[in-house]
Amino acid sequence: MKYLLSAAAASALMAGTAFAGNLEPAPAEPVIAPAPAPTFTSPNWTGFYAGGQLGYADVDTDLAGVDGDGFIGGLTAGYDYDLGDWVIGAGLDYDWTDVTLSGANLDVDNVFRAKLRGGYKLGNGLLYATGGYANVDVETLGDEDGYFVGAGYEHMVTENISLGGEVLYHQFDGLPAGGVDTDPEATTAQVRATFRF
């Protein structure tokens, strides 16, 4: 009887050991690494652009009662170079106007600008200052040279399209009217859309 109990105990022990040896460890749960935080990169402004602009012009002169305001709009083109946080560039504007100088019944036909600009990148936008050469053409009086200064903001809405606004102050050398220089000055505010190549 003792022998039978010993044999039964040994058999049970061997069966338990064999059973335990056949157990496979549970598979480990996969570790999901957290997604890296998105890193923001501002657009690259380097390249040529061309587009159109439309806005309002206010013209004043030294002659009492000779002033006017109205719509202004035209074409713009240029090149920008991205320096990292800063952008520099040069461009040309040509605008037509419907401004008539009251008191003299003279039409301001067009304004040409050769400009430099420099600005600081703010996300997808560019806040900039600008200035340069300006030329105005007034019906019957001819054209006159001057300068302009101003500021603007441009925002990339897609990889190739930007929208913006610009305010400029112009000062011209003087347009002779009846032998008197009028010394016109003009302020323009325009919105613009450009395609960047």
C-alpha positions as CSV (number, residue, x, y, z in Angstrom):
1,M,0.0,0.0,0.0
2,K,2.8,2.3,0.8
3,Y,4.4,1.5,-2.5
4,L,1.1,2.3,-4.3
5,L,0.8,5.7,-2.6
6,S,4.4,6.6,-3.3
7,A,3.9,5.6,-7.0
8,A,0.7,7.6,-7.2
9,A,2.4,10.7,-5.6
10,A,5.4,10.4,-7.9
11,S,3.0,10.1,-11.0
12,A,1.1,13.2,-9.9
13,L,4.2,15.1,-9.3
14,M,5.6,14.2,-12.7
15,A,2.3,15.0,-14.4
16,G,2.2,18.4,-12.7
17,T,5.8,19.2,-13.7
18,A,5.1,18.2,-17.3
19,F,2.0,20.3,-17.3
20,A,3.7,23.3,-15.9
21,G,6.5,23.0,-18.4
22,N,4.0,23.2,-21.3
23,L,2.7,26.5,-20.2
24,E,3.7,29.4,-22.5
25,P,4.0,32.9,-21.1
26,A,1.3,35.3,-22.2
27,P,2.4,37.5,-25.1
28,A,3.5,40.9,-24.1
29,E,1.3,43.8,-25.0
30,P,2.8,45.9,-27.8
31,V,4.2,49.2,-26.6
32,I,2.9,52.2,-28.6
33,A,5.3,55.0,-28.7
34,P,3.7,58.5,-28.4
35,A,3.5,60.4,-31.6
36,P,6.2,63.1,-31.8
37,A,4.9,66.6,-31.2
38,P,4.3,68.4,-34.6
39,T,7.0,70.8,-35.4
40,F,5.9,74.0,-37.1
41,T,7.9,75.2,-40.1
42,S,7.0,78.6,-41.7
43,P,6.8,78.7,-45.5
44,N,9.9,79.6,-47.6
45,W,9.4,83.0,-49.2
46,T,12.3,82.7,-51.7
47,G,11.2,83.1,-55.3
48,F,9.4,85.3,-57.8
49,Y,5.8,86.5,-57.5
50,A,3.2,88.3,-59.6
51,G,-0.3,89.5,-58.9
52,G,-2.8,92.2,-58.6
53,Q,-3.9,94.9,-56.1
54,L,-6.9,97.1,-55.5
55,G,-7.6,99.9,-53.1
56,Y,-8.1,103.6,-52.2
57,A,-5.9,106.6,-52.9
58,D,-6.1,110.1,-51.3
59,V,-4.2,112.9,-53.0
60,D,-3.5,116.3,-51.6
61,T,-1.5,119.3,-52.9
62,D,-0.2,122.6,-51.6
63,L,-2.8,124.5,-53.6
64,A,-6.0,125.2,-51.7
65,G,-8.9,123.1,-53.0
66,V,-6.8,121.0,-55.3
67,D,-7.1,117.5,-54.0
68,G,-9.0,114.3,-54.7
69,D,-9.5,110.6,-53.8
70,G,-10.7,107.5,-55.5
71,F,-10.0,103.9,-56.5
72,I,-6.5,102.7,-57.4
73,G,-5.5,99.3,-58.7
74,G,-3.0,97.5,-60.9
75,L,-0.3,94.9,-61.1
76,T,2.6,93.9,-58.9
77,A,5.6,91.7,-59.4
78,G,8.9,91.0,-57.6
79,Y,11.3,88.6,-56.0
80,D,11.8,87.7,-52.3
81,Y,14.7,86.0,-50.5
82,D,14.1,84.1,-47.3
83,L,16.9,84.5,-44.7
84,G,15.3,82.4,-42.0
85,D,13.3,84.6,-39.7
86,W,13.7,87.6,-42.0
87,V,12.8,88.2,-45.7
88,I,14.1,90.8,-48.0
89,G,12.9,91.6,-51.5
90,A,12.5,94.0,-54.5
91,G,9.5,94.6,-56.7
92,L,7.6,96.8,-59.2
93,D,4.1,98.1,-59.0
94,Y,2.0,99.8,-61.7
95,D,-1.4,101.2,-60.7
96,W,-4.2,103.0,-62.6
97,T,-6.4,105.5,-60.8
98,D,-9.7,107.3,-61.1
99,V,-8.6,110.1,-58.9
100,T,-9.6,113.6,-60.2
101,L,-8.1,116.6,-58.5
102,S,-11.0,119.0,-57.7
103,G,-10.4,122.7,-58.3
104,A,-8.1,121.9,-61.2
105,N,-10.1,119.2,-63.0
106,L,-7.0,117.1,-63.5
107,D,-7.0,113.3,-63.6
108,V,-4.2,111.3,-61.9
109,D,-3.7,108.6,-64.5
110,N,-1.2,106.2,-63.0
111,V,1.5,105.6,-60.4
112,F,4.7,103.5,-60.9
113,R,6.8,102.2,-58.0
114,A,10.2,100.5,-57.7
115,K,10.4,99.1,-54.2
116,L,12.5,97.4,-51.7
117,R,11.1,95.6,-48.7
118,G,12.2,93.8,-45.6
119,G,10.1,92.0,-43.0
120,Y,9.9,89.5,-40.2
121,K,8.1,86.2,-40.5
122,L,5.1,85.5,-38.2
123,G,4.0,81.9,-38.7
124,N,2.6,81.9,-42.3
125,G,2.7,85.7,-42.5
126,L,5.2,88.4,-43.2
127,L,5.1,91.8,-41.5
128,Y,7.2,94.2,-43.5
129,A,8.3,97.8,-44.2
130,T,8.8,99.1,-47.7
131,G,10.1,102.1,-49.6
132,G,11.5,103.3,-52.8
133,Y,11.0,105.3,-56.0
134,A,7.6,106.5,-57.3
135,N,6.5,108.3,-60.4
136,V,3.0,109.8,-60.9
137,D,1.4,110.8,-64.2
138,V,-1.2,113.5,-64.2
139,E,-3.3,114.3,-67.3
140,T,-2.0,117.4,-69.2
141,L,0.7,118.1,-66.5
142,G,2.9,115.2,-67.3
143,D,4.8,113.0,-64.8
144,E,6.8,113.7,-61.7
145,D,9.3,111.7,-59.6
146,G,9.1,111.1,-55.9
147,Y,9.5,108.5,-53.2
148,F,7.2,106.4,-51.0
149,V,7.4,104.7,-47.6
150,G,5.0,102.3,-46.0
151,A,4.2,99.0,-44.4
152,G,2.2,95.9,-45.1
153,Y,1.3,92.3,-44.1
154,E,1.2,89.3,-46.4
155,H,-0.1,85.8,-45.5
156,M,0.5,82.5,-47.3
157,V,-2.9,80.9,-47.8
158,T,-1.5,78.0,-49.9
159,E,2.0,77.0,-51.0
160,N,1.8,79.3,-54.0
161,I,-0.9,81.9,-53.1
162,S,-0.6,84.8,-50.7
163,L,-3.0,87.6,-49.7
164,G,-2.0,90.8,-48.1
165,G,-2.5,94.5,-47.5
166,E,-0.3,97.6,-47.8
167,V,-0.4,101.3,-46.8
168,L,1.9,103.7,-48.5
169,Y,2.7,107.4,-48.2
170,H,4.0,109.1,-51.4
171,Q,5.7,112.5,-51.7
172,F,6.4,114.0,-55.2
173,D,8.7,116.8,-56.2
174,G,6.0,119.0,-57.6
175,L,3.7,119.2,-60.6
176,P,3.5,122.7,-62.2
177,A,0.0,124.0,-62.4
178,G,-0.3,127.5,-63.8
179,G,3.4,128.0,-63.1
180,V,3.1,127.0,-59.4
181,D,4.4,123.7,-58.0
182,T,1.7,121.7,-56.4
183,D,4.0,119.4,-54.4
184,P,1.4,116.5,-54.3
185,E,1.4,113.9,-51.7
186,A,-0.7,110.7,-51.7
187,T,-1.7,108.0,-49.3
188,T,-2.8,104.6,-50.7
189,A,-4.3,101.6,-48.9
190,Q,-4.5,98.4,-51.0
191,V,-5.3,94.7,-50.7
192,R,-3.3,92.3,-53.0
193,A,-3.2,88.7,-54.1
194,T,-0.1,87.2,-55.6
195,F,1.0,83.9,-57.1
196,R,4.4,82.7,-56.0
197,F,6.5,80.7,-58.5
